[in-house]
Amino acid sequence: MQWKQVLSTMKPYKPGRSTDEVKKAYGLENVVKLASNENPYGCAPSVTEFLRNASMPFEIYPDGHGTTLRTKLAKKHRVDEASILFGNGSDEIISIISRALLDEHVHTIIPTPSFPQYAHNAKIEGADITEIPLRNGYHDLNDFLDAINERTAIIWVCNPNNPTGSLIPSSEIVQFLEKVPENILVVLDEAYFEYVTDPNHIDSITLLERFPNILVLRTFSKAYGLASFRIGYAVGSPAIITDLNKVRNPFNNNTLGVTVASIALEDNAFIENCQKLNEIQRERFKAFASEKGIHMFDSETNFVLVEVPGDADEASEFLLQQGYIVRSGNALGTPGYVRVTIGSEEQTTGLLQAFNLLLTEKGR
Ligand SMILES: Cc1ncc(COP(=O)(O)O)c(C=O)c1O
C-alpha cells in the first residue's frame, strides 16, 4: 500500500482501559473510571426519561442540517443559524478544520502539552507544525504570536487546557486576537467551558463580531454527559462555516444524538448543578494537594493534573489496583503527574484515600 509516509511515524489512538476490563484483570468488584473527563452525574433526567421510550424513524437518514438543535443553539448563543457547524464530537470538527485548511504548504501553531488531536490531524495533513510549550501549565500567547509566519493558517488554543486544566484570562485572549492577522483562523477549543467558575471569564462566542477569524468549539460530551452520542459544534462566521461544511460528511450526526442534545439543552439547572458539585470536589483536591505538599495545576475544568511520587505509570497502576482508573501523565506529555477526572463526592473520597495510600507507600 502507498500510505502517506507520515503514518509510519504515528500510532492509532489508544483508548483508556474500560471498567469491565479492569474489574476482570484485577479481580475487583468496584472500579471507578476517572480517566476520560466524563460527567459522573450522567445526563439531564429529561434525557434519561426520553430514552426510556424513544422511538424514532431509525431507517431514515438523519436531518443532516440538525435543524432543531441548530435553532436552539443559535438562540442560546444569540448567533445566526448559519454560524453553527456540527461534528461527530468536537474530535471530528478538529479533523474537518484540519482537512479544510492544512497541507504541506501551510503552517500551524499548537500548544503542548495539550489535546493531542490538533497535532495528530496536522501531521496527517502534512502541515508544518510549531509546538509552543506551556509556561507553568499556561498558554503564553506572546509565544504564539512570535511563532506566526506568512504561511500560518491555524492557531489552536485549548481553553481551559487539557491536560493542565488551566484557563487563559479573557483579557489575554482579547489582546492576543487584536494582534493575530485576520487571515489566520484561531480555534478556541472550549470543551470544558461549562465547568469554568472564574467570574471574570467571558463567553468567547460574544467576541465573534469583533474577531470574525475565531472559531469556538463546544461539546455535549463533558458537562452535558452525552459523550457516547458524539455531538460537538463550532460557532464561527457564516463564511468560515460554509467552507468547513464543504468538508463535512453529509450525515455526520445521528438522529438520536441530535435529539437528546436538543433535550439536554433545555435543562440549565442540570448543568449549573454539575458545575457547582464539580467545584466542591475540585476544592477538596486542592486542599488535599496543599496539605500533602504535592503540586496540582490550577484547574477550571472537571479534571485535575496532580503530581505523584515516582513514575506516573507506576502511580497509575497502583491507583488502578485500588479500583481507580486515571491517566498517567507519561502518555500526556506531563511525566510525574496523573490526570484525574473529578468524580462524585463518594468517588473523590475513595480516590483521595487511594492517593493517600500511594503517598504512604512512597514514604511521602
Ligand atoms: C480539549 C478537548 N477538545 C475536544 C475533545 C473532544 O471531545 P468530543 O469529541 O467528545 O466532543 C476533548 C475530549 O476529551 C477535549 O478534552
The ligand as a Gaussian input file, in Angstrom:
#p B3LYP/6-31G(d) Opt

LIG

0 1
 C       -9.895000      19.846000      24.871000
 C      -10.747000      18.818000      24.205000
 N      -11.235000      19.070000      22.993000
 C      -12.016000      18.190000      22.363000
 C      -12.326000      16.985000      22.940000
 C      -13.167000      16.018000      22.158000
 O      -14.444000      15.948000      22.654000
 P      -15.624000      15.271000      21.864000
 O      -15.080000      14.736000      20.569000
 O      -16.131000      14.185000      22.724000
 O      -16.625000      16.364000      21.631000
 C      -11.852000      16.667000      24.208000
 C      -12.167000      15.379000      24.833000
 O      -11.593000      14.944000      25.780000
 C      -11.028000      17.617000      24.862000
 O      -10.509000      17.375000      26.066000

